[in-house]
Amino acid sequence: MKIPKTSQPQDTDMLARLRFGLTMIAALWLGLTELALAEPAKPLPIQVMIVGTFHFDNPGLDYRNMKADDMLAPGRQQEIADITGALARFKPTLVGLEWTDADVAAAYPKYLETGAGKDRSEIVQLGFRVAHQSGATQVRGLDYPMELPFEAVFDYAKAHDQSAFIDELGRVSDINVAAQENALKTGGVAATLRLLNDPVAAMQTHGLYRETLKIGGGKDQPGVAAVLAWYERNLRICANLLQDAKPGDRVIVFFGAGHLPLLRQCVQETPGYELVEAQDFLPQ
């Protein structure tokens, strides 16, 4: 059977269209490949977990201070071991601590040689332990100690009929301390850390710094000066963190819980950083 002559141009046209389509697909694929090769790879994100803590060794550094029992007691040591084991699952490459870098550089090698000894501080009991257990390649002190001029705030408030601020500060602090001491007594160290790392509760307490701004008038602004000093300290801590961390790092930071809101803000607002919730790792 002969193919009608009328069908031959149609077949030729179809083949031409097929060749054209294949050519376009090949060109598009080549273009996408070249584009992918030309674009630089995005750096790996830096993951940061901030663990707000209480002071294990009762140094009395805060306006109101909870009273911790002996963290070297066998029962507490088992609790701490459970906590550090859970946090080490994060596999941090960098551990940042609330000591100066010089202090950490002097103390951590000694810890590796001799252990914690009688050091009750959360830096050693939590930070050094997690660093050692996880094999972190960097253990750094991120703190920038500063004198905070809150005495001037209280003096101004008393002299200008603003003592209600002092009363409110004491009331909120007493409530927080009572809750922490109850958590430690009834639920243990892990329960206390979970309480301290509740971001909503931390922000509510952080609101007292805004209340501090009300203390002052005209050119005399002790409230502003005190809040500026607190923010400066935390910005310097943030700067130390950002300067130490490298793309792909997994960072765990141990600081007093009062620093939690500003350090969380530091991580959340910095491009290339991801905040990891401590609550997802702390044992129940």
Secondary structure, 3 states (H helix, E strand, C coil): CCCCCCHHHHHHHHHHHHHHHHHHHHHHHHHHHHHHHHCCCCCCCEEEEEEEECCCCCCCCCCCCCCCCCCCCHHHHHHHHHHHHHHHCCCCCEEEECCCHHHHHHHHHHHHHHCCCCCCCHHHHHHHHHHHHHCCCEEEECCCCCCCCHHHHHHHHHHCCCHHHHHHHHHHHHHHHHHHHHHHHHCCHHHHHHHHCCHHHHHHHHCHHHHHCCCCECCECHHHHHHHHHHHHHHHHHHHHHHHCCCCCEEEEEEEHHHHHHHHHHHHCCCCEEEECHHHCCCC
